[in-house]
Amino acid sequence: MKTDGAAVASGTIAESLILAKAAADGVNYQGGWIVGTTATVKVFIDIFIGVWSFILAWIWTRHIDLREGDTAQPGEIWQRFPKFILGFLVTFVVTLAIVLAAPDLASATKAAAVESNTFRVIFFLLAFFSIGVQANFSRLWQEEGVGRLVAIYVLCLFGFIIWVGLAISWIFFAGIKPPLA
């Protein structure tokens, strides 16, 4: 969740570069498809992380670090589950139901999405600015072992995670192009 803003920002930059290169080659793709795909993939990644966190917690408490009475409980999982994902799901289901019930509203929905884009960007920036303002990085660095944790994270990120992500992205998206405008 902490990287959602970065993912959408990188999708926006990538879309600008792809659309500019395509326009220079005389191809005019519809805007918004790459950013939309980036945001959708990021939400699925968030869900994927949640599922794997539960699985790893269960494996750890049942098979690796056995402690009497210490297991991953469903109530704790619910408390830690990012509830905004449920909001995404409800919004998707409601919007899908409206568009399927009244197909003529599909164009109005698209127009409303275009008009609300400015507000989306403003609220997105405010949300992540607020997270940054609230963060207390000096207190974090005072904690024992944080430097080692950061080193392990950076090693895993650059040594493994990025390459797996690139491979999966290439498998799913190689050769796919946005629709023409």
Secondary structure, DSSP 8 states (H G I E B T S, - for coil): -TTHHHHHHHHHHHHHHHHHHHHHTT--B-TTHHHHHHHHHHHHHHHHHHHHHHHHHHHIIIIIS--TT----HHHHHHHS-THHHHHHHHHHHHHHHHHH-TTHHHHHHHHHHHHHHHHHHHHHHHHHHHHHH--HHHHHHSTTHHHHHHHHHHHIIIIIHHHHHHHHHHHHTT----B-
